[in-house]
Amino acid sequence: MDTAIAPRGCPTGLHLPLLSDGRAARQARRAAARLLAQEADACPREVAEDLVLIVSELVGNAVLHAVGPYALTLVLERGRAAVVLSDGTADLAGNHHDARREEPGGRGLKIVRELGGDLFVRPCHRGKQVIAVLTW
């Protein structure tokens, strides 16, 4: 899948510092859904639903496995979106055990990939960013 970042029109987006607890995923989902509803002409409804799920999974993973501060950045342009979740943990390896089927959780990044998202992790000044890029 081609995820090169080249302009495809005028992008729109949001940047949102998130709560540092279990309410962060709901906060992020609501903000992403609001933006996607406002920009419905740039993103088909079924893709918008996938993007909200991707946002939820990335934020949930961060709250579970990393320390804050957390922030969500969502950039949307026709045919592509990037979801960036920043956290305060510098560990890029993601050394978390693979969940067995009977265990709850542990499948967030797999869900993101199955929805067609390309995943990247990069260091940033206060920790790391987990980036999912979805094209349609």
C-alpha positions as CSV (number, residue, x, y, z in Angstrom):
1,M,0.0,0.0,0.0
2,D,1.4,3.4,-0.9
3,T,1.6,5.7,2.1
4,A,3.9,8.4,0.8
5,I,2.9,11.7,2.2
6,A,2.3,13.9,-0.9
7,P,-0.3,16.7,-1.0
8,R,-3.7,15.6,-2.4
9,G,-5.6,18.8,-1.8
10,C,-6.1,20.9,1.3
11,P,-5.8,18.7,4.4
12,T,-7.9,19.3,7.5
13,G,-7.2,18.0,10.9
14,L,-7.2,18.2,14.7
15,H,-4.7,18.1,17.5
16,L,-6.0,17.2,20.9
17,P,-4.2,16.7,24.2
18,L,-6.0,13.8,25.8
19,L,-7.0,12.9,29.3
20,S,-4.5,10.7,31.2
21,D,-6.9,8.0,32.1
22,G,-9.5,5.6,30.8
23,R,-11.7,8.4,29.5
24,A,-9.1,9.3,26.8
25,A,-10.4,6.8,24.3
26,R,-13.9,8.1,24.5
27,Q,-12.6,11.7,24.3
28,A,-10.6,10.8,21.2
29,R,-13.4,8.9,19.5
30,R,-15.8,11.8,19.9
31,A,-13.4,14.4,18.5
32,A,-12.5,12.2,15.6
33,A,-16.1,11.4,14.8
34,R,-17.0,15.1,14.9
35,L,-14.2,16.0,12.5
36,L,-15.1,13.2,10.1
37,A,-18.8,14.2,10.2
38,Q,-17.8,17.8,9.3
39,E,-15.6,16.5,6.5
40,A,-18.0,13.8,5.1
41,D,-17.3,14.8,1.5
42,A,-13.6,13.9,2.0
43,C,-14.2,10.5,3.7
44,P,-16.8,7.8,3.0
45,R,-18.9,6.8,6.0
46,E,-17.5,3.3,6.2
47,V,-14.0,4.6,6.2
48,A,-14.9,7.2,8.8
49,E,-16.2,4.3,11.0
50,D,-12.9,2.5,10.5
51,L,-10.9,5.6,11.4
52,V,-12.8,6.1,14.7
53,L,-12.1,2.5,15.6
54,I,-8.4,3.0,14.7
55,V,-8.3,6.1,16.9
56,S,-9.9,4.1,19.8
57,E,-7.5,1.2,19.5
58,L,-4.4,3.4,19.4
59,V,-5.5,5.5,22.3
60,G,-6.5,2.4,24.3
61,N,-3.1,0.9,23.7
62,A,-1.3,4.0,24.8
63,V,-3.3,4.4,28.0
64,L,-2.7,0.7,28.8
65,H,0.9,0.4,27.8
66,A,2.5,3.8,28.0
67,V,2.6,6.9,30.2
68,G,1.3,10.3,29.4
69,P,1.0,12.9,28.3
70,Y,-1.1,11.6,25.4
71,A,-2.2,13.6,22.4
72,L,-4.1,12.7,19.2
73,T,-3.5,14.3,15.8
74,L,-5.8,13.4,13.0
75,V,-5.0,14.7,9.5
76,L,-7.6,14.1,6.8
77,E,-7.4,14.7,3.1
78,R,-9.4,13.2,0.2
79,G,-8.3,9.6,-0.1
80,R,-6.1,9.4,2.9
81,A,-5.9,10.0,6.7
82,A,-3.2,9.8,9.2
83,V,-3.8,9.1,12.9
84,V,-1.0,10.0,15.2
85,L,-1.0,9.1,18.9
86,S,1.8,10.6,21.0
87,D,2.7,9.3,24.4
88,G,5.4,9.8,27.0
89,T,7.1,6.4,26.7
90,A,10.3,6.2,24.7
91,D,10.1,2.4,24.3
92,L,9.8,1.8,20.5
93,A,10.1,-1.9,20.7
94,G,6.6,-2.6,22.0
95,N,7.7,-5.5,24.1
96,H,4.3,-6.7,25.1
97,H,3.4,-10.4,25.0
98,D,1.0,-11.6,22.3
99,A,-2.4,-12.2,23.8
100,R,-3.9,-15.6,23.5
101,R,-7.4,-15.8,22.0
102,E,-9.0,-16.4,25.3
103,E,-7.4,-13.3,26.9
104,P,-9.1,-10.0,26.6
105,G,-7.2,-7.3,24.7
106,G,-3.9,-7.6,22.9
107,R,-5.2,-7.3,19.4
108,G,-5.4,-3.5,18.9
109,L,-2.6,-3.1,16.4
110,K,-3.8,-6.3,14.6
111,I,-7.2,-4.7,14.2
112,V,-5.6,-1.5,12.9
113,R,-3.7,-3.5,10.3
114,E,-6.8,-5.6,9.3
115,L,-8.6,-2.3,8.7
116,G,-5.9,-1.5,6.1
117,G,-3.9,0.9,8.3
118,D,-0.1,1.0,7.7
119,L,1.6,1.4,11.1
120,F,4.8,3.3,12.0
121,V,6.4,4.2,15.3
122,R,8.9,7.0,15.7
123,P,10.6,8.7,18.6
124,C,9.6,12.3,19.4
125,H,10.9,14.8,21.9
126,R,8.9,13.5,24.9
127,G,8.4,9.8,24.0
128,K,7.0,8.3,20.8
129,Q,4.4,8.6,18.2
130,V,2.4,5.6,16.8
131,I,1.1,6.5,13.4
132,A,-1.6,4.8,11.3
133,V,-2.1,5.8,7.7
134,L,-5.2,4.7,6.0
135,T,-5.8,5.2,2.2
136,W,-9.0,4.6,0.2
